Amino acid sequence: MQQANTRRNFIRNSAALFALSTFKASRLDALALANPRRVALIGTGWYGKSDLFRLMQVAPIEVVGLCDVDKQQLQTAASLVAERSKSSASIPTYGDYRKMLAAEKPEMVLIGSPDHWHALQAIESIKSGAHVYLQKPISVDVLEGEAILATARKYNRTVQVGTQRRSTPHLVEAKKNIVDAGLLGKVHHIEMCCYYHMRNNSNPAVQAVPDFLDYEMWTGPAPLREYDGLPHRRWWRAFMEYGNGIMGDMCIHMFDTVRWMLDLGWPNRISSTGGIYGSNPGKSNIADTQTAVFEYEGLNCVWQHRTWGTAADPEYPWSFKIYGENGTLCGSTMKYDFIPSGKGEKIHRDVVLEKEKYPEDLTEKDIELFAAPATREHMKNFLHAIDKGIKPVADIEEGHISTASCILANMSMKLQRPLRYDPVRRLVVNDSEATAMLQRNYRSPWKHPYLAVH
């Protein structure tokens, strides 16, 4: 009898606990819906909107502000966001991010502006009290990155960098089941590449700035080029004035991925060669051909890009290949393959696009379907890190290491010598000329943020 009573009490108590936990969960869900996170977006172009839409898919949010210097782009974004959020309320729009931050006080800020704006906008957002989702690369010079990192730590804000390969489901699986499981054995060599013909070789004429674009504000701290057409979406990436070429755009993704997979920190030494080797009928000044070597103890990570010719491996035109003593792991945004050296099974996985779960993806203009699941997971990780007070998977320090390493590769190519960066002293070892290049000159009246935080 006592055993039966004990069993009944256990069942009754378990049911009560289940009901209580369900009640608590429902209350938490209701609380989240009743108190959505206040989010603002700086840079409402292609990827800024894409990041915001992915966040809207995984969390209840209130978009409290949109900022862009292109009024037409801004209004298009406001209409699309209102449609997605099914809200009749008008979304506040701004042409100056500082005014938006001061007026709206967002809890989270997504930054999807061109690279030359990332540092100032991230730092100001952090200082305003916001957690930040910052697109890669985080900076256009090394000391900008140091300034963002220092500010994030000082104000105890979470900064997730948009290197979402760390949250790409099939690559997360590859890290766990191939790399961490030891199937590769000792790793001594890594190859990374991009063979997309993505360099813009246009040669547009100088023209009048349209009245809907604040070109002075678009340029901000960067050198002011003569206006020759709308800089977004791809035109600004053709110039080193605003970014770091294909090295800063594409290499950072693959280099950051292998650093994450193998738990690599700062390279010991970085060297790079390259330039404009192919035909160049246009104005672009970024390298169309470049090789870089990121050296670690007993391990080299080698990058190669060409914007002409054919890919070395057509199956993996933008990818990484990790060579171990027991096998090779090939990975990209679309798939991965593990090829054992001797006995053992080959392993292949393809990207899962989640089209059935998120059918709205299929009608979104210019969406990268392969990246959508990764960005959703990246946003979930960002929110979890904020709530738990822990570092996200692509913490600002990791984003800084990957960004700065790519910038140093470009510096090495220009100086024609290897470089060793000391992140403690924040200088290039025994190289005063390279150390001077760690900080770019800002156009007046904008001030470089490094001296203000160090």
C-alpha positions in Angstrom: 0.0 0.0 0.0 2.8 2.4 0.9 4.5 1.6 -2.4 1.2 2.4 -4.3 0.8 5.7 -2.3 4.4 6.6 -3.1 3.8 5.9 -6.8 0.6 7.9 -6.8 2.3 10.8 -5.0 5.2 10.6 -7.5 2.8 10.7 -10.5 0.7 13.5 -8.9 3.8 15.6 -8.1 5.3 15.0 -11.5 2.1 16.1 -13.1 2.1 19.2 -10.9 5.7 20.0 -11.8 5.0 19.5 -15.5 2.0 21.7 -15.3 4.0 24.3 -13.4 6.9 24.2 -15.9 4.4 24.4 -18.8 2.8 27.4 -17.1 6.1 29.0 -16.5 7.2 28.4 -20.1 3.9 29.8 -21.4 4.3 32.9 -19.1 7.9 33.4 -20.4 6.7 33.1 -24.0 3.9 35.5 -23.3 6.3 37.9 -21.6 8.7 37.7 -24.6 5.8 38.5 -26.9 4.6 41.3 -24.7 8.1 42.7 -24.3 9.8 42.2 -27.6 13.4 43.3 -28.0 13.9 46.8 -29.3 16.0 46.6 -32.4 17.5 49.1 -34.8 19.3 48.6 -38.1 22.1 50.8 -39.5 22.5 50.2 -43.2 19.3 49.1 -44.9 20.8 47.6 -48.0 20.9 44.0 -49.2 22.6 42.3 -46.2 21.3 44.7 -43.5 17.7 43.8 -44.4 18.6 40.1 -44.7 20.1 40.0 -41.2 17.1 41.8 -39.8 14.6 39.5 -41.5 16.5 36.4 -40.1 16.3 37.9 -36.6 12.5 38.5 -37.1 12.1 34.8 -37.9 13.6 33.6 -34.6 12.6 36.2 -32.0 9.8 38.6 -31.2 11.3 42.1 -31.9 10.1 45.6 -32.3 12.0 47.5 -35.0 12.4 51.0 -33.4 14.6 52.6 -36.0 16.1 52.2 -39.5 19.0 54.3 -40.6 20.4 54.9 -44.1 21.9 57.8 -46.1 19.9 56.8 -49.2 16.3 57.9 -48.7 15.0 55.7 -51.4 16.6 52.6 -50.0 15.5 53.6 -46.5 11.8 53.9 -47.5 11.9 50.6 -49.3 13.3 48.9 -46.3 10.7 50.6 -44.0 7.9 49.3 -46.2 9.3 45.7 -46.3 9.9 45.6 -42.5 6.4 46.9 -41.8 5.0 44.2 -44.1 7.1 41.5 -42.4 6.1 42.7 -38.9 2.5 43.1 -39.9 2.5 46.4 -38.1 0.4 49.4 -39.0 2.7 51.7 -37.0 5.3 53.7 -39.0 8.9 52.8 -38.3 11.1 55.8 -37.4 13.7 56.4 -40.1 16.9 58.4 -39.8 19.8 59.6 -42.0 22.2 59.9 -39.1 22.8 56.9 -36.8 23.8 59.1 -33.9 20.4 60.7 -33.9 18.7 57.4 -34.0 20.7 55.9 -31.1 20.0 59.0 -29.0 16.3 59.1 -29.8 15.3 55.4 -29.8 17.7 53.8 -27.3 17.6 50.4 -28.9 18.5 47.3 -26.9 20.1 45.7 -30.0 21.7 47.3 -33.1 22.4 45.4 -36.3 25.1 47.0 -38.5 25.0 46.3 -42.2 26.7 49.4 -43.5 29.9 49.4 -45.7 33.1 48.4 -43.9 34.6 51.9 -43.5 31.7 52.7 -41.1 31.7 49.6 -38.9 34.1 50.9 -36.2 32.4 54.3 -35.5 28.9 52.9 -35.7 29.7 49.9 -33.5 31.4 51.9 -30.8 28.6 54.5 -30.7 26.0 51.8 -30.5 27.9 50.1 -27.6 28.2 53.3 -25.8 24.5 54.0 -26.1 23.9 50.7 -24.2 23.1 48.4 -27.1 24.3 44.9 -27.9 25.6 44.8 -31.4 25.4 42.4 -34.4 28.2 43.6 -36.6 28.8 42.5 -40.1 32.3 41.3 -41.1 34.9 42.5 -41.5 34.6 44.5 -38.3 37.1 47.2 -39.4 39.2 48.6 -42.3 42.3 49.0 -40.1 43.7 47.0 -37.3 43.5 49.6 -34.5 39.8 50.2 -35.3 39.3 46.6 -34.3 41.2 47.0 -31.1 39.0 50.1 -30.3 35.8 48.1 -30.8 37.0 45.2 -28.7 38.1 47.6 -25.9 34.8 49.4 -26.0 32.7 46.2 -25.9 34.6 44.9 -22.9 34.5 48.3 -21.1 30.7 48.6 -21.4 30.1 44.9 -21.0 28.1 44.6 -24.2 27.7 41.5 -26.4 29.0 41.8 -29.9 28.3 39.1 -32.4 30.2 39.3 -35.7 28.5 38.2 -38.9 31.0 35.3 -39.5 28.0 32.9 -39.6 30.0 29.9 -40.8 30.4 29.2 -37.1 26.7 28.6 -37.0 26.3 26.9 -40.3 24.5 23.6 -39.4 26.5 21.2 -41.7 29.8 22.9 -40.7 28.9 22.6 -37.0 28.3 18.9 -37.6 31.7 18.6 -39.4 33.5 20.3 -36.5 31.9 17.9 -34.0 31.9 14.7 -35.9 35.1 15.1 -38.0 37.5 17.5 -36.4 36.7 17.2 -32.7 36.2 13.5 -33.0 39.8 13.2 -34.3 39.1 11.7 -37.7 41.6 14.0 -39.3 44.5 13.1 -37.1 47.3 15.7 -36.8 46.7 18.7 -39.1 49.6 20.3 -40.8 48.2 22.2 -43.8 45.0 24.1 -44.7 44.1 25.6 -48.1 41.4 28.2 -48.5 40.2 29.9 -51.7 37.7 32.0 -53.7 37.6 31.8 -57.5 34.4 33.8 -58.0 34.6 36.4 -60.8 33.4 39.1 -58.4 35.7 42.0 -59.0 33.7 44.9 -60.5 35.6 46.2 -63.6 33.2 49.0 -64.4 34.3 52.4 -65.6 31.4 54.8 -65.0 31.6 58.5 -65.7 31.6 61.1 -62.9 28.1 62.4 -62.4 25.9 64.6 -60.2 25.0 63.2 -56.8 21.2 62.4 -56.7 19.2 64.4 -54.2 18.1 61.3 -52.3 21.7 60.3 -51.4 23.7 62.1 -48.7 27.1 61.2 -50.3 29.1 63.2 -47.8 27.6 61.1 -44.9 28.0 57.9 -46.9 31.7 58.6 -47.3 32.1 59.6 -43.6 35.7 59.0 -42.4 36.9 57.5 -45.7 38.5 59.4 -48.6 36.0 61.2 -50.7 35.9 59.9 -54.3 34.3 61.7 -57.1 30.7 60.4 -57.4 30.3 58.0 -60.2 27.1 56.2 -59.4 25.4 54.6 -56.4 28.1 52.9 -54.4 25.8 50.1 -53.1 25.6 47.1 -53.6 28.8 46.0 -55.1 30.5 49.1 -56.4 32.0 50.2 -53.1 33.7 46.8 -52.7 35.8 47.6 -55.7 37.8 50.1 -53.8 40.3 49.8 -51.0 39.1 53.2 -49.7 36.1 51.5 -48.2 37.1 48.0 -47.5 39.9 45.4 -47.8 39.2 43.8 -51.1 38.4 40.2 -51.6 40.7 39.3 -48.8 38.5 41.2 -46.3 35.3 40.1 -47.9 35.7 36.4 -48.7 38.9 35.2 -47.0 37.8 36.3 -43.6 34.9 33.8 -43.8 37.0 30.8 -44.6 39.9 31.8 -42.3 37.6 32.4 -39.4 36.0 29.0 -40.0 39.2 27.1 -39.8 40.4 29.1 -36.8 37.1 28.1 -35.1 37.3 24.5 -36.1 40.9 24.0 -34.9 40.8 26.6 -32.1 43.5 28.8 -33.6 44.3 32.2 -32.3 46.6 34.9 -33.8 48.9 33.7 -36.5 52.6 33.8 -35.7 53.4 35.4 -39.0 51.5 36.6 -42.1 52.8 37.0 -45.6 51.1 37.8 -48.9 51.8 38.5 -52.6 49.5 39.5 -55.4 48.0 42.5 -57.2 46.1 43.4 -60.4 47.4 40.8 -62.8 44.5 40.3 -65.2 43.0 42.8 -67.6 41.8 45.9 -65.7 39.6 48.1 -67.9 37.8 49.7 -65.0 38.4 51.9 -61.9 38.7 49.1 -59.3 41.9 49.1 -57.2 41.5 45.8 -55.4 43.7 42.8 -56.1 42.3 40.4 -58.7 45.0 37.8 -57.7 46.3 37.2 -54.2 48.0 34.5 -52.1 48.4 34.8 -48.4 50.0 32.5 -45.8 48.9 32.6 -42.1 51.6 30.7 -40.2 51.1 28.8 -37.0 53.4 26.4 -35.2 53.7 23.4 -37.5 50.7 24.5 -39.6 50.2 26.9 -42.5 46.8 28.3 -43.6 47.1 29.3 -47.3 44.6 31.5 -49.1 44.3 32.0 -52.8 41.9 34.1 -54.8 41.5 34.9 -58.5 38.8 36.8 -60.2 39.6 35.3 -63.6 40.2 31.8 -65.0 38.7 28.6 -63.6 38.5 27.3 -60.1 41.2 24.8 -58.9 38.3 22.5 -57.8 35.0 23.3 -59.4 33.2 21.5 -56.6 34.7 23.9 -54.1 35.2 27.3 -55.7 34.9 29.2 -52.3 36.0 26.9 -49.6 38.5 25.5 -47.1 40.4 22.1 -47.2 41.9 20.8 -43.9 44.6 18.2 -44.5 45.2 15.8 -41.7 47.4 12.7 -41.4 44.3 10.5 -41.5 42.1 12.3 -43.9 41.0 15.6 -45.6 37.9 17.7 -44.8 36.6 19.9 -47.6 34.0 22.5 -46.6 32.0 25.3 -48.1 28.7 27.1 -47.6 27.0 24.4 -49.7 28.4 21.1 -48.3 31.3 19.2 -46.8 33.2 16.0 -47.7 35.5 14.0 -45.5 37.9 11.7 -47.4 39.8 9.3 -45.2 43.5 8.6 -46.2 43.2 4.8 -45.8 40.4 2.6 -44.6 37.2 4.2 -43.5 34.0 5.6 -44.9 33.7 8.8 -46.9 31.2 11.3 -45.4 29.2 13.8 -47.3 26.6 16.4 -46.2 24.7 19.0 -48.1 23.4 22.3 -46.8 19.8 22.2 -45.6 17.9 25.2 -46.9 14.8 25.1 -44.5 12.5 26.2 -47.4 9.6 24.3 -46.0 10.0 25.7 -42.4 10.5 29.3 -43.7 8.5 29.5 -47.0 8.9 33.3 -47.0 12.5 32.8 -47.9 11.5 31.8 -51.3 9.9 35.2 -52.2 12.6 37.4 -50.6 14.5 39.4 -53.1 18.2 38.5 -53.4 18.2 36.2 -50.4 21.2 33.8 -50.0 19.2 30.7 -49.3 22.3 28.7 -48.3 23.2 31.4 -45.7 19.7 31.9 -44.2 19.8 28.8 -41.8 23.2 29.8 -40.7 22.2 33.4 -40.0 19.1 32.3 -38.1 21.3 30.1 -35.8 23.8 32.9 -35.5 21.0 35.2 -34.3 19.8 32.6 -31.8 23.3 32.3 -30.4 23.5 36.1 -30.2 20.3 36.3 -28.2 21.3 33.4 -25.9 24.7 35.1 -25.2 22.9 38.3 -24.3 20.5 36.5 -22.0 23.1 34.4 -20.3 25.9 37.0 -20.1 28.3 34.8 -22.0 30.4 35.3 -25.1 28.7 34.4 -28.4 30.2 32.0 -30.8 31.6 34.8 -33.0 32.6 37.1 -30.2 34.1 40.5 -31.1 37.6 39.3 -30.2 37.3 36.4 -32.6 36.0 38.7 -35.3 38.9 41.1 -34.6 41.5 38.4 -35.0 40.1 37.2 -38.3 39.6 40.7 -39.6 43.0 42.0 -38.5 44.8 39.0 -40.0 43.3 39.7 -43.4 44.2 43.4 -43.1 47.8 42.4 -42.2 47.9 40.2 -45.3 47.0 43.2 -47.5 49.7 45.2 -45.7 52.2 42.4 -46.3 51.3 42.4 -50.0 51.8 46.1 -50.2 55.1 46.2 -48.3 56.4 42.9 -49.9 57.5 41.4 -46.7 56.2 39.1 -43.9 54.6 40.7 -40.8 54.4 39.7 -37.2 51.7 41.4 -35.2 51.9 41.7 -31.4 48.3 42.1 -30.1 49.5 42.9 -26.6 51.7 45.9 -27.6 49.5 46.5 -30.7 52.4 46.9 -33.1 54.1 45.0 -35.9 57.3 43.6 -34.5 60.5 45.4 -35.6 58.6 47.2 -38.4 57.8 50.9 -37.7 56.6 51.4 -41.3 54.0 48.6 -40.9 53.1 49.7 -37.4 52.2 53.2 -38.8 49.8 51.5 -41.3 47.8 49.9 -38.5 45.8 53.1 -38.3 44.4 54.8 -41.3 43.9 58.6 -41.6 40.4 59.8 -41.1 38.8 62.5 -43.2 37.9 65.5 -41.1 35.9 66.1 -39.0 35.7 62.4 -38.1 38.2 61.1 -35.5 39.8 57.7 -35.4 38.4 55.9 -32.3 41.6 54.2 -31.1 43.2 57.0 -29.1 39.9 57.7 -27.4 39.8 54.2 -25.8 43.5 53.5 -25.3 
